């Protein structure tokens, strides 16, 4: 039994040494080769001074080297921190400095754009360049397994998500926490060595944990999906069939685009047995259409924030033709407890609305360097006797339990939204807007969108009328936040509505868009 994530690879390499572990475009790597390459990288990192608990960044577009990097970093006893290679360099430099990275694995061109922004060159991370001769030389070195003194409570990775202060926050996940999900998913979905599992999500998105680790645990093949296919649904549909994908996992907006624009009726998808989706609400009409086009697959809705990965799930077996009710987020995963707390700080009755709390080993360790923010969400709660107060995670999601015991997602307590599966804090976008010298006031709202979950709209007041264009403000934001966070619509006004206390009246702004939009968001390739 594996207690550490990288032990999953070692065990599968012993059972299936010559089996294809990862494939990408025209390249593939066997389990024996992946085990050896990650051992070699681990030794190289140790020689660079990387040790137990050190943070090591991965700044790569999707490629074979990115998977090697994950396991090499873990084998060195370190913590991998995946970066969005397409994000603005300032954002990446903040993350590098924020968690004090000891080393950074990536392509030289992208890394060069980050390191010169670091405030102190003496604390800059050691660089491991995948497009350098040293990488090829490293892969020719001996491959004996390193012996890092890591236990299951130690950190495995940090995933940075949008933060309410205008800066991203790092979610700390231990080996034990991640394996709680990975082991459950392996058992629940019966992943086998014959499976070819898609990796559509980028590494900095928590959906990738299933794609990489659950597949490796089973001895299956991870099929890395080229990033550019996301904007071409017909090509993506062809890819799924040609690559003989058997398990697909993505955000619902990707599946919605396949339904609308993928011409799925032209394909048989004979090997596709399981379709998993998570990260946002899947409109029932599009899920119904997908099930009609691919009727033989098993469909499951997985729910959970980055702080818990997946904590509840629901297998979709029936969808009434006359119902557009949201798909339930279901019941707890194994070794996980969830419950609802009402406004009176009492455990809610079935049918009563409240905030969802999560208890168990699936819960994160906290936010890197943000003790106060951690205390806000990891709270002590008095459970019914004979239990004492225990630390539980407040999700901020409002839910209720139906008559069948399934939880129904109703919305967010704060300004956090989901768009294309990404958790986005609207305050971070507002901070980017406010940083422009010509912006006086700004408010960002989410507009329901059936295809992407939520479109993002900004309402802005400038110092001089007509002194700023939407294109100029979009460019300004692109230097500070990722593309998926840039508002799809920017509206200029002379003033913003206010409440009686002088605050921006967001309710009034949202009432301007009562009806869902279809395809209103800015088109992006996110995973």
ABEGO torsion letter per residue (X at the ends): XBABAAAAAAAAAAABAABBABBBEABBBBAAAAAAAAAAAAAAAAAAGBBBGBBBBBBBBBBAAAAAAAAAAAAAGBBBBBBBAABBAAAAAAAAAAAGBABBBEBAAAAAAAAAABABAAABBBBBBAABAAAAAAAABBABBBBBBBBAABBABBBBBBBAAGBBBBBBBBAAAAAAAAAAAAAAAGBBAABBBBBABBAABAAAAAAAAAAAAAGBBBBBBBAAAAABAAAAAAAAAAAGBABBBBBAAAAAAAAAAAGAAABAGAABABBBBBGBBBBAAAAAAAAAABAABBBBBBBEBAAAEBABBBBBABBBAABABBBBAEBBBBGBBBBBBBAAGBBBBBGBBBBBBBBEAABBAEBBGBAAAAAAABBBBBBBOABBBBBBBBAGBBBBBBAAGBBBBAEBABABBBBGGBBBBAAAAAAAAAABAABABBBBBBBBBAAAGBBBBBBBBBABBGABBAAAAAAAAAAABBAAABBABBBBBABBBBBAAGBBBAAAAAAABABBBBGABBBBBAX
